Amino acid sequence: MASGQQARAQAAAITRGRQEPFGDPAPADRVRALFGSRRLSPGQRRIATYIIDHLTEAAFLSITDLAERVGVSQPSVTRFATSLGYSGFPALREALQPIALSAVAGAQETREQIRRNELQAAVDAEIENLESLRRVFADTDKVLDVGRELARSVPLTVVGLRISVSLAEYFAYAARRIHPDVRLVTRGGSVAYDALLQSREAGGSWVLAYAMPRHANETLAALRAARSTGLRVALITDLTLGPLVEEADVALSAGTGSRLVFDSYSAPGVLSAAVLQAMADADPERTQSRLEGYEQVADQHDFFIAD
């Protein structure tokens, strides 16, 4: 993480007129660069968004006024500044003010332009995540191996807690079309332990777990519980290091989009679909039989709107 001093030096260098290869960045982009030193929580992103949208005003507000206008507490603003490496909000404000003054002196972006550019930047970040995943898929052995192991595990347990629930639900819903016994766990604590223990006693050998930011202590506890029952753990996460990865037998990593208030999951979604594909290919006869059987039931009961 870049320190506040480094970030201030970068901001000052830009403000002094340092030329980039393709021209000076827009003021809003300079501010985004200050905020890009670490992952922000949803509450902190609200503060960052307000500052970007109201740069020429926010850079000169007191901590009290800024907190009131964003709708957060003063300690939240202080934590936001310190999370970026600054000693407090006054130090962050000092870094913002030269950028705000340059915006006043030059051609200002309208608020609508800033918002549009921020949304485009979020899409660009997701494209970069997908490009990184594409490079990972250049060697498919790891994904294919995971798919084979998950296909053989009967039952197969899928764990997703807190923000990771949606990805786990997607995977479990699709996996049930091609796998005879898929069990979804979306609650932590003793409920998760009971489900994992029952899965192991029923003959299961693997758990697929999701761990997306902000990474929950409950997820770490669930992984440790799975290991304690004798289950092996496959983990889909944005991490490459740390205690969650250390608890997994195999970890598949895909970046998450963090430019908006809440994370977006394009790359983890594609990675999940790839693992499902590997599961389907691991037992093609079972896959075909189950898919055909499901289509018959779907037609019989009119599950879907006819095309």
C-alpha positions, 0 to 999 in steps of 0.5 A: 500500500502506498503511504500518505506521503507517497500519495501526496508526492504523486499528487504534487508532481501531477499538480506541478504539471508533470506530463504523462505520455498521453497528457495530464490526467483529469482531476477526477482521475488524479483523485481516484489514483489517491484512493486506489492504494487499497480496497475500500469498504462500501461505506468508505466508497461512499465517502470517496464517491462524494469527494470525486463528485464534489471535488472543488468543494469537498477538498476545503470542507471540515471533517464535520461538514464532510461527514454531514454531507456524506451522511456518515460519522466523523470517525468514519471519515477519519478511518477513511483517511487513515486507511489510505495511509494518511495521518488523518483527514487534514492530511488527506485534505491537504493532498486534495486541495492542489488537485481541486485548485487545478480543476478550478483553473482548468476545464472542469468536468461536469458532475455527469461526466465524472459519474459516466467516467466512473462507471466506464472505469468500473467496466474497464476494471472488470475487463482487466479482471477477465483478461487476467482470468483468460491468461489463467485459463491458458493452462486449464489443468487446474480447473479440469482437475477441480471439476473432476474431484467435485464431480466425484464427491457425492454429496458435494457441498457448496459454501457461501456466506454473507456477500458470497451467498449469491455466487454459491447459490448460482453454482449450486443451482447449476450443479444440481442439473448435472450432479445427483446430490448438491448441498448448499450452506449459506449460514455459518457457525454450528449450522455450517458445521452440522451440514459439513459433518453430515456431508462427510458422513454421507460419503462426500469428499469435497467442499467448494467454498466462495470467499469474496470481499469483505472476507468473513471470519465465518468463512474461515471457521467453515473451512477449518470445520470442513477440514476437521471432518475430513473434507477437502476444500476447493476455494474460489476467491479473489485472494492469492495469499492469506489464511483462507487460501492456506486452509484450502486444498486448492484455490482458484483466484479471480479478481473482483470489481471494486470501483463501485460502492459494492463489488462486482463479480464478472470474473468469479462468475466466469470462473464458476461457469468454467468449473461447472463445465469441467464437472460436466465434462468429467462424467459426460454420460451422467451429465447428458442423462441428468440434463435430458431428465431435467428438460423433460420435467421442465417441459411437463410442468411448464417451468419456463416461458416458451421461446 
